[in-house]
Amino acid sequence: MRFGIFKDKAMKLLISAFFALFVIAFAGTSTAQSQEARNLQAEDVFQRFLSAFTNSDVDGIVNLFSEDAIFWGTGSTELVEDTAGIRLYFSGLSKRPPGEALARAKNFSIMELSNDSVLISGMWEVVPQGQKTGTPLRISMALSLQDGVWKIVQFHNSAMPGS
């Protein structure tokens, strides 16, 4: 009888250990998938910015930003701290026919800071219609998950030196 109690405890311990390993294994997989999903969602925001820029869609650009975003555009002379200022900055795009210039990513990196904060830093370019290359630009943006939607909370864009 004494060995029966030991055998039962050993079996419970073995089952508990197996269950714990199972949970840890899937938790790690879930976290990795979640990080990958967050990175893809952040990249999607960058691609939607580029698409809206290409299509001269000022509303599409502005809607990507949080209401209290901080913004330095290439031609900004002052720090912009609201979407009204961001709309004013991009308002000239509405005069350009959609597709007259192609905005495309050249290379960029995504860094996850937390489950709801991501940084994107890299290069993009604006290519006039009919040309193969365009104006290279540097970009850095911070995105934050707000009410289930990724929003740009910080944006800095500048021309590449020597371009």
ZADO-1210 file (C-alpha; in nm, 4 decimals, padded with zeros to 6 digits):
<atoms>
<atom x="00.0000" y="00.0000" z="00.0000" code="MET" pos="1"/>
<atom x="00.2818" y="00.2354" z="00.0816" code="ARG" pos="2"/>
<atom x="00.4268" y="00.2038" z="-00.2687" code="PHE" pos="3"/>
<atom x="00.0820" y="00.2719" z="-00.4155" code="GLY" pos="4"/>
<atom x="00.0677" y="00.6155" z="-00.2515" code="ILE" pos="5"/>
<atom x="00.4199" y="00.6922" z="-00.3757" code="PHE" pos="6"/>
<atom x="00.3257" y="00.5721" z="-00.7238" code="LYS" pos="7"/>
<atom x="00.0151" y="00.7960" z="-00.7250" code="ASP" pos="8"/>
<atom x="00.2178" y="01.1004" z="-00.6129" code="LYS" pos="9"/>
<atom x="00.4857" y="01.0264" z="-00.8686" code="ALA" pos="10"/>
<atom x="00.2231" y="00.9988" z="-01.1425" code="MET" pos="11"/>
<atom x="00.0609" y="01.3288" z="-01.0349" code="LYS" pos="12"/>
<atom x="00.4020" y="01.4955" z="-01.0304" code="LEU" pos="13"/>
<atom x="00.4841" y="01.3573" z="-01.3746" code="LEU" pos="14"/>
<atom x="00.1487" y="01.4741" z="-01.5149" code="ILE" pos="15"/>
<atom x="00.1922" y="01.8183" z="-01.3548" code="SER" pos="16"/>
<atom x="00.5436" y="01.8519" z="-01.4964" code="ALA" pos="17"/>
<atom x="00.4254" y="01.7469" z="-01.8430" code="PHE" pos="18"/>
<atom x="00.1355" y="01.9938" z="-01.8272" code="PHE" pos="19"/>
<atom x="00.3689" y="02.2755" z="-01.7153" code="ALA" pos="20"/>
<atom x="00.6098" y="02.2031" z="-02.0023" code="LEU" pos="21"/>
<atom x="00.3176" y="02.1901" z="-02.2450" code="PHE" pos="22"/>
<atom x="00.1895" y="02.5302" z="-02.1267" code="VAL" pos="23"/>
<atom x="00.5378" y="02.6856" z="-02.1409" code="ILE" pos="24"/>
<atom x="00.5986" y="02.5497" z="-02.4909" code="ALA" pos="25"/>
<atom x="00.2746" y="02.6889" z="-02.6263" code="PHE" pos="26"/>
<atom x="00.3082" y="03.0167" z="-02.4365" code="ALA" pos="27"/>
<atom x="00.6443" y="03.0731" z="-02.6064" code="GLY" pos="28"/>
<atom x="00.4929" y="02.9923" z="-02.9449" code="THR" pos="29"/>
<atom x="00.2004" y="03.2232" z="-02.8783" code="SER" pos="30"/>
<atom x="00.4307" y="03.5081" z="-02.7754" code="THR" pos="31"/>
<atom x="00.6478" y="03.4590" z="-03.0844" code="ALA" pos="32"/>
<atom x="00.3416" y="03.4585" z="-03.3074" code="GLN" pos="33"/>
<atom x="00.2051" y="03.7652" z="-03.1319" code="SER" pos="34"/>
<atom x="00.5328" y="03.9519" z="-03.1795" code="GLN" pos="35"/>
<atom x="00.5400" y="03.8497" z="-03.5451" code="GLU" pos="36"/>
<atom x="00.1778" y="03.9608" z="-03.5833" code="ALA" pos="37"/>
<atom x="00.2529" y="04.2952" z="-03.4153" code="ARG" pos="38"/>
<atom x="00.5486" y="04.3527" z="-03.6470" code="ASN" pos="39"/>
<atom x="00.3327" y="04.2748" z="-03.9506" code="LEU" pos="40"/>
<atom x="00.0636" y="04.5126" z="-03.8270" code="GLN" pos="41"/>
<atom x="00.3236" y="04.7854" z="-03.7740" code="ALA" pos="42"/>
<atom x="00.4639" y="04.7260" z="-04.1217" code="GLU" pos="43"/>
<atom x="00.1090" y="04.7507" z="-04.2564" code="ASP" pos="44"/>
<atom x="00.0779" y="05.1011" z="-04.1065" code="VAL" pos="45"/>
<atom x="00.4003" y="05.2041" z="-04.2847" code="PHE" pos="46"/>
<atom x="00.2758" y="05.0526" z="-04.6136" code="GLN" pos="47"/>
<atom x="-00.0620" y="05.2300" z="-04.5755" code="ARG" pos="48"/>
<atom x="00.1260" y="05.5576" z="-04.5218" code="PHE" pos="49"/>
<atom x="00.3220" y="05.4974" z="-04.8445" code="LEU" pos="50"/>
<atom x="00.0061" y="05.4021" z="-05.0343" code="SER" pos="51"/>
<atom x="-00.1838" y="05.7086" z="-04.9107" code="ALA" pos="52"/>
<atom x="00.1119" y="05.9290" z="-05.0063" code="PHE" pos="53"/>
<atom x="00.1216" y="05.7729" z="-05.3562" code="THR" pos="54"/>
<atom x="-00.2540" y="05.8253" z="-05.3930" code="ASN" pos="55"/>
<atom x="-00.2438" y="06.1855" z="-05.2667" code="SER" pos="56"/>
<atom x="-00.4825" y="06.0774" z="-04.9900" code="ASP" pos="57"/>
<atom x="-00.4375" y="06.3347" z="-04.7142" code="VAL" pos="58"/>
<atom x="-00.7206" y="06.1867" z="-04.5044" code="ASP" pos="59"/>
<atom x="-00.5648" y="05.8420" z="-04.5367" code="GLY" pos="60"/>
<atom x="-00.2343" y="05.9753" z="-04.4057" code="ILE" pos="61"/>
<atom x="-00.3817" y="06.1792" z="-04.1208" code="VAL" pos="62"/>
<atom x="-00.5996" y="05.8895" z="-04.0036" code="ASN" pos="63"/>
<atom x="-00.2844" y="05.6848" z="-03.9358" code="LEU" pos="64"/>
<atom x="-00.1750" y="05.9301" z="-03.6640" code="PHE" pos="65"/>
<atom x="-00.2919" y="05.9532" z="-03.3043" code="SER" pos="66"/>
<atom x="-00.4637" y="06.2770" z="-03.2064" code="GLU" pos="67"/>
<atom x="-00.1609" y="06.3861" z="-03.0007" code="ASP" pos="68"/>
<atom x="00.1161" y="06.2657" z="-03.2320" code="ALA" pos="69"/>
<atom x="00.4428" y="06.4575" z="-03.2485" code="ILE" pos="70"/>
<atom x="00.5653" y="06.5153" z="-03.6018" code="PHE" pos="71"/>
<atom x="00.8720" y="06.6458" z="-03.7842" code="TRP" pos="72"/>
<atom x="00.8267" y="06.6484" z="-04.1621" code="GLY" pos="73"/>
<atom x="01.1145" y="06.7032" z="-04.4043" code="THR" pos="74"/>
<atom x="01.0087" y="07.0647" z="-04.4545" code="GLY" pos="75"/>
<atom x="00.8807" y="07.1312" z="-04.1028" code="SER" pos="76"/>
<atom x="01.0113" y="07.4442" z="-03.9348" code="THR" pos="77"/>
<atom x="00.8353" y="07.3677" z="-03.6054" code="GLU" pos="78"/>
<atom x="00.7394" y="07.0567" z="-03.4156" code="LEU" pos="79"/>
<atom x="00.3786" y="06.9629" z="-03.4941" code="VAL" pos="80"/>
<atom x="00.1797" y="06.8187" z="-03.2039" code="GLU" pos="81"/>
<atom x="-00.1675" y="06.7475" z="-03.3401" code="ASP" pos="82"/>
<atom x="-00.3411" y="06.6018" z="-03.6430" code="THR" pos="83"/>
<atom x="-00.4535" y="06.9470" z="-03.7620" code="ALA" pos="84"/>
<atom x="-00.0876" y="07.0407" z="-03.8083" code="GLY" pos="85"/>
<atom x="-00.0153" y="06.7073" z="-03.9781" code="ILE" pos="86"/>
<atom x="-00.3086" y="06.7672" z="-04.2143" code="ARG" pos="87"/>
<atom x="-00.1743" y="07.1146" z="-04.2933" code="LEU" pos="88"/>
<atom x="00.1726" y="06.9702" z="-04.3616" code="TYR" pos="89"/>
<atom x="00.0391" y="06.7150" z="-04.6129" code="PHE" pos="90"/>
<atom x="-00.2332" y="06.9402" z="-04.7611" code="SER" pos="91"/>
<atom x="-00.0239" y="07.0084" z="-05.0721" code="GLY" pos="92"/>
<atom x="-00.0587" y="06.6435" z="-05.1723" code="LEU" pos="93"/>
<atom x="-00.4256" y="06.6984" z="-05.2521" code="SER" pos="94"/>
<atom x="-00.3182" y="06.9177" z="-05.5464" code="LYS" pos="95"/>
<atom x="-00.1085" y="06.6365" z="-05.6940" code="ARG" pos="96"/>
<atom x="-00.2839" y="06.3796" z="-05.9153" code="PRO" pos="97"/>
<atom x="-00.2877" y="06.0327" z="-05.7525" code="PRO" pos="98"/>
<atom x="-00.0015" y="05.8179" z="-05.8765" code="GLY" pos="99"/>
<atom x="00.2051" y="06.1094" z="-06.0057" code="GLU" pos="100"/>
<atom x="00.4740" y="06.0007" z="-05.7621" code="ALA" pos="101"/>
<atom x="00.5297" y="05.6571" z="-05.6122" code="LEU" pos="102"/>
<atom x="00.6203" y="05.6321" z="-05.2444" code="ALA" pos="103"/>
<atom x="00.7974" y="05.3051" z="-05.1647" code="ARG" pos="104"/>
<atom x="00.9993" y="05.1566" z="-04.8833" code="ALA" pos="105"/>
<atom x="01.3645" y="05.0917" z="-04.9541" code="LYS" pos="106"/>
<atom x="01.4727" y="04.9238" z="-04.6320" code="ASN" pos="107"/>
<atom x="01.3600" y="04.9462" z="-04.2744" code="PHE" pos="108"/>
<atom x="01.3710" y="04.7737" z="-03.9399" code="SER" pos="109"/>
<atom x="01.1000" y="04.7141" z="-03.6852" code="ILE" pos="110"/>
<atom x="01.1765" y="04.7014" z="-03.3134" code="MET" pos="111"/>
<atom x="00.9150" y="04.5950" z="-03.0647" code="GLU" pos="112"/>
<atom x="00.9389" y="04.7869" z="-02.7371" code="LEU" pos="113"/>
<atom x="00.6377" y="04.6222" z="-02.5744" code="SER" pos="114"/>
<atom x="00.3137" y="04.4504" z="-02.6709" code="ASN" pos="115"/>
<atom x="00.1671" y="04.7891" z="-02.7604" code="ASP" pos="116"/>
<atom x="00.4691" y="04.9948" z="-02.8745" code="SER" pos="117"/>
<atom x="00.6772" y="04.9498" z="-03.1892" code="VAL" pos="118"/>
<atom x="00.9474" y="05.1538" z="-03.3634" code="LEU" pos="119"/>
<atom x="01.0082" y="05.1631" z="-03.7384" code="ILE" pos="120"/>
<atom x="01.3252" y="05.3170" z="-03.8754" code="SER" pos="121"/>
<atom x="01.4630" y="05.3101" z="-04.2261" code="GLY" pos="122"/>
<atom x="01.4448" y="05.4607" z="-04.5700" code="MET" pos="123"/>
<atom x="01.1804" y="05.5253" z="-04.8303" code="TRP" pos="124"/>
<atom x="01.1759" y="05.7160" z="-05.1552" code="GLU" pos="125"/>
<atom x="00.9430" y="05.9241" z="-05.3660" code="VAL" pos="126"/>
<atom x="00.9782" y="05.8297" z="-05.7324" code="VAL" pos="127"/>
<atom x="00.8254" y="06.0612" z="-05.9954" code="PRO" pos="128"/>
<atom x="00.6075" y="05.8852" z="-06.2520" code="GLN" pos="129"/>
<atom x="00.8158" y="05.7438" z="-06.5371" code="GLY" pos="130"/>
<atom x="01.1425" y="05.7364" z="-06.3423" code="GLN" pos="131"/>
<atom x="01.3215" y="05.4406" z="-06.1836" code="LYS" pos="132"/>
<atom x="01.4670" y="05.6161" z="-05.8822" code="THR" pos="133"/>
<atom x="01.3595" y="05.9054" z="-05.6708" code="GLY" pos="134"/>
<atom x="01.4347" y="06.1155" z="-05.3680" code="THR" pos="135"/>
<atom x="01.5668" y="05.9017" z="-05.0819" code="PRO" pos="136"/>
<atom x="01.4289" y="05.9876" z="-04.7386" code="LEU" pos="137"/>
<atom x="01.4955" y="05.8693" z="-04.3844" code="ARG" pos="138"/>
<atom x="01.2065" y="05.7870" z="-04.1573" code="ILE" pos="139"/>
<atom x="01.1524" y="05.6958" z="-03.7970" code="SER" pos="140"/>
<atom x="00.8134" y="05.6440" z="-03.6431" code="MET" pos="141"/>
<atom x="00.6818" y="05.5145" z="-03.3163" code="ALA" pos="142"/>
<atom x="00.3508" y="05.3313" z="-03.3176" code="LEU" pos="143"/>
<atom x="00.1225" y="05.2606" z="-03.0263" code="SER" pos="144"/>
<atom x="-00.1713" y="05.0228" z="-03.0031" code="LEU" pos="145"/>
<atom x="-00.4684" y="05.2423" z="-02.9072" code="GLN" pos="146"/>
<atom x="-00.8084" y="05.0809" z="-02.8600" code="ASP" pos="147"/>
<atom x="-00.7002" y="04.7896" z="-03.0791" code="GLY" pos="148"/>
<atom x="-00.5689" y="05.0111" z="-03.3623" code="VAL" pos="149"/>
<atom x="-00.2019" y="05.0868" z="-03.4349" code="TRP" pos="150"/>
<atom x="-00.1482" y="05.4638" z="-03.4526" code="LYS" pos="151"/>
<atom x="00.1608" y="05.6685" z="-03.5311" code="ILE" pos="152"/>
<atom x="00.2493" y="05.8634" z="-03.2160" code="VAL" pos="153"/>
<atom x="00.5867" y="06.0005" z="-03.3288" code="GLN" pos="154"/>
<atom x="00.7094" y="06.0665" z="-03.6823" code="PHE" pos="155"/>
<atom x="01.0339" y="06.2086" z="-03.8146" code="HIS" pos="156"/>
<atom x="01.1244" y="06.2315" z="-04.1791" code="ASN" pos="157"/>
<atom x="01.4328" y="06.3875" z="-04.3334" code="SER" pos="158"/>
<atom x="01.6216" y="06.3964" z="-04.6621" code="ALA" pos="159"/>
<atom x="01.9307" y="06.1842" z="-04.7003" code="MET" pos="160"/>
<atom x="02.2461" y="06.3955" z="-04.6825" code="PRO" pos="161"/>
<atom x="02.3798" y="06.4663" z="-05.0282" code="GLY" pos="162"/>
<atom x="02.0542" y="06.3908" z="-05.2088" code="SER" pos="163"/>
</atoms>
